[in-house]
Amino acid sequence: MRAEGQAHIDRIDAALALVRKFLDWDRALRRLDELNARVEDPKLWDNPKEAEAVMKERRRLEAAIGTVKDISAQKADAIEFIELGEMENDEATVEEGLEALAKLADRADQDKVQALLAGEADGNDTYIEIHAGAGGTESQDWAEMLFRMYTRWAEKRGFKVETIEYQAGEQAGIKSATILVKGENAYGYAKTESGVHRLVRISPYDSSARRHTSFSSVWVFPVIDDNFSIDINPADLKIDTYRASGAGGQHVNTTDSAVRITHVPSGIIVASQQDRSQHKNREICMGMLKSRLYEEEMRRREDAASAEHSAKSDIGWGHQIRSYVLQPYQMVKDLRTGVTSPTPSDVLDGDLDPFMAAALAQRVTGEKVVVEDED
């Protein structure tokens, strides 16, 4: 086997080994057999919610296990194809087999991400909660950038997005916002965003054009259903009502329809102004509170597991600080990954309008940029 082919095989084996380890392969096979047996039991369908949960878990395990088996089989076929070409000194056959291995290695790297999203709540919908940190308008503007970035990211993936709570800043940006992202594996994809996000840039709100550092916190927690048992003592809750802000009509803006619930023992605060009904907003808040408490329990388990194995993951549960530098012409560089990309709030979802680009360049550099209208 040529070195090139062996490199592809090593990539494939590494990806499959990671998935097998994550799934606990033998346990996953037994669990799939159990779920298949339950699906064949007619009594399961007497409880639609339980049946839906079983089918959802079965689909995730079946997809992950099927991916590993399919890639393993294709790898064996490609190796056999290359060996046949080498025996017959057929260079074209060998090259074709190496190309198939390269494509399979790329697929293994991509599919392992899907397979790794097999956690207890990874397949669930998710809440993304954003809060501006200290720094006034600067941090509030950065929080709105993140709000728009996550919204557009979700929409580009085909997820459905609902705004649960939105508190605008005094001059610009937002004080806080919460969105609900609905879609397959929404929580699994978004959960590593929890933590503090820091932006360094020349402030467009500072007449002296000084460099400012802004902070915003992001919390990601899954939507849970009745299959997760979370007990909440009503005596531990502080419930406040207030008028919703933003669009919504006369009823929303003139009645105390928005609800804020504080869980005193944990200090968790959730709020909703999504619905015109105070009762409905209270239900939404209780659902969010249960999700937050569940996420806290998951984080404690994760920390305990990390301590037991004396190894921390690259990104922990809500402890990392992700830093960005806003460079001229609104290019954001993620200092953790080294990736440079357009500003989330203005250009994440497509090509930037030339007039918007000129306006942004003028804000950052102070130099006027003229763009002629072709029409």
QUIVEN-V688487 format. One record per residue. RES is the residue in one small letter. PSI is psi as a letter, one per 30 degrees, with the letter a starting at -180 (999 if undefined). BURIAL is + if it has 16 or more other C-alpha atoms within 10 Angstrom, else -. Layout:
# QUIVEN-V688487
RES:PSI:BURIAL ; RES:PSI:BURIAL
This chain:
# QUIVEN-V688487
m:k:- ; r:l:- ; a:e:- ; e:e:- ; g:e:+ ; q:e:- ; a:e:- ; h:e:+ ; i:e:+ ; d:e:- ; r:e:+ ; i:e:+ ; d:e:+ ; a:e:+ ; a:e:+ ; l:e:+ ; a:e:- ; l:e:- ; v:e:+ ; r:e:+ ; k:e:- ; f:e:- ; l:f:+ ; d:i:- ; w:e:- ; d:e:- ; r:e:- ; a:e:+ ; l:e:- ; r:e:- ; r:e:- ; l:e:+ ; d:e:- ; e:e:- ; l:e:+ ; n:e:- ; a:e:- ; r:e:+ ; v:e:+ ; e:f:- ; d:j:- ; p:f:- ; k:f:- ; l:e:- ; w:f:- ; d:f:- ; n:j:- ; p:e:- ; k:e:- ; e:e:- ; a:e:- ; e:e:- ; a:e:- ; v:e:+ ; m:e:+ ; k:e:- ; e:e:+ ; r:e:+ ; r:e:- ; r:e:+ ; l:e:+ ; e:e:+ ; a:e:+ ; a:e:+ ; i:e:+ ; g:e:- ; t:e:+ ; v:e:+ ; k:e:- ; d:e:- ; i:e:+ ; s:e:+ ; a:e:- ; q:e:- ; k:e:+ ; a:e:- ; d:e:- ; a:e:+ ; i:e:+ ; e:e:- ; f:e:+ ; i:e:+ ; e:e:+ ; l:e:- ; g:e:+ ; e:e:+ ; m:e:- ; e:g:- ; n:h:- ; d:j:- ; e:e:- ; a:e:- ; t:e:+ ; v:e:+ ; e:e:- ; e:e:- ; g:e:+ ; l:e:+ ; e:e:- ; a:e:+ ; l:e:+ ; a:e:+ ; k:e:- ; l:e:+ ; a:e:+ ; d:e:- ; r:e:- ; a:e:+ ; d:e:- ; q:e:- ; d:f:+ ; k:f:+ ; v:e:- ; q:e:+ ; a:e:+ ; l:f:+ ; l:h:+ ; a:g:+ ; g:l:+ ; e:e:- ; a:g:+ ; d:e:+ ; g:f:+ ; n:l:+ ; d:l:+ ; t:l:+ ; y:k:+ ; i:j:+ ; e:k:+ ; i:k:+ ; h:k:+ ; a:k:+ ; g:a:+ ; a:k:- ; g:g:- ; g:b:+ ; t:e:+ ; e:e:+ ; s:e:+ ; q:e:+ ; d:e:+ ; w:e:+ ; a:e:+ ; e:e:+ ; m:e:+ ; l:e:+ ; f:e:+ ; r:e:+ ; m:e:+ ; y:e:+ ; t:e:+ ; r:e:+ ; w:e:- ; a:e:+ ; e:e:- ; k:f:- ; r:f:- ; g:g:- ; f:l:+ ; k:k:- ; v:k:+ ; e:k:- ; t:j:+ ; i:e:+ ; e:k:+ ; y:j:+ ; q:j:+ ; a:l:+ ; g:l:+ ; e:e:- ; q:e:- ; a:l:+ ; g:a:+ ; i:l:+ ; k:e:+ ; s:l:+ ; a:l:+ ; t:k:+ ; i:l:+ ; l:k:+ ; v:k:+ ; k:k:+ ; g:l:+ ; e:k:- ; n:g:+ ; a:e:+ ; y:e:+ ; g:e:+ ; y:e:+ ; a:f:+ ; k:f:+ ; t:f:+ ; e:f:+ ; s:k:+ ; g:a:+ ; v:k:+ ; h:k:+ ; r:k:+ ; l:k:+ ; v:k:+ ; r:l:+ ; i:k:+ ; s:k:+ ; p:f:+ ; y:g:- ; d:j:- ; s:f:- ; s:g:- ; a:h:- ; r:l:- ; r:k:- ; h:l:+ ; t:k:+ ; s:k:+ ; f:k:+ ; s:k:+ ; s:k:+ ; v:k:+ ; w:k:+ ; v:k:+ ; f:k:+ ; p:l:+ ; v:k:+ ; i:l:+ ; d:a:- ; d:f:- ; n:f:- ; f:k:- ; s:j:- ; i:j:- ; d:k:- ; i:k:- ; n:j:- ; p:f:- ; a:f:- ; d:g:- ; l:k:+ ; k:j:- ; i:k:+ ; d:k:- ; t:k:+ ; y:l:- ; r:k:- ; a:l:+ ; s:l:- ; g:a:- ; a:l:- ; g:f:- ; g:l:- ; q:e:- ; h:e:- ; v:e:+ ; n:f:+ ; t:g:- ; t:l:- ; d:i:+ ; s:f:+ ; a:k:+ ; v:k:+ ; r:k:+ ; i:k:+ ; t:k:+ ; h:j:+ ; v:e:- ; p:e:- ; s:f:- ; g:g:- ; i:k:- ; i:k:+ ; v:l:+ ; a:l:+ ; s:k:+ ; q:g:+ ; q:e:+ ; d:l:+ ; r:f:+ ; s:k:+ ; q:e:+ ; h:e:- ; k:e:+ ; n:e:+ ; r:e:+ ; e:e:- ; i:e:+ ; c:e:+ ; m:e:+ ; g:e:- ; m:e:+ ; l:e:+ ; k:e:+ ; s:e:+ ; r:e:+ ; l:e:+ ; y:e:+ ; e:e:+ ; e:e:- ; e:e:- ; m:e:+ ; r:e:- ; r:e:- ; r:e:- ; e:e:+ ; d:e:+ ; a:e:- ; a:e:- ; s:e:- ; a:e:- ; e:e:- ; h:g:- ; s:h:- ; a:k:- ; k:k:- ; s:l:- ; d:e:- ; i:j:- ; g:a:+ ; w:j:+ ; g:g:+ ; h:f:- ; q:l:- ; i:j:+ ; r:k:+ ; s:k:+ ; y:k:+ ; v:k:+ ; l:j:+ ; q:l:+ ; p:k:- ; y:h:+ ; q:h:+ ; m:k:+ ; v:k:+ ; k:k:+ ; d:j:+ ; l:f:- ; r:e:- ; t:f:- ; g:g:- ; v:k:- ; t:k:- ; s:l:- ; p:l:+ ; t:k:+ ; p:e:+ ; s:f:+ ; d:f:+ ; v:g:+ ; l:e:+ ; d:g:+ ; g:a:- ; d:k:- ; l:k:- ; d:k:- ; p:e:- ; f:e:- ; m:e:- ; a:e:+ ; a:e:+ ; a:e:+ ; l:e:+ ; a:e:+ ; q:e:+ ; r:e:+ ; v:e:+ ; t:f:+ ; g:f:- ; e:k:- ; k:k:- ; v:k:- ; v:k:- ; v:k:- ; e:k:- ; d:j:- ; e:f:- ; d:999:-
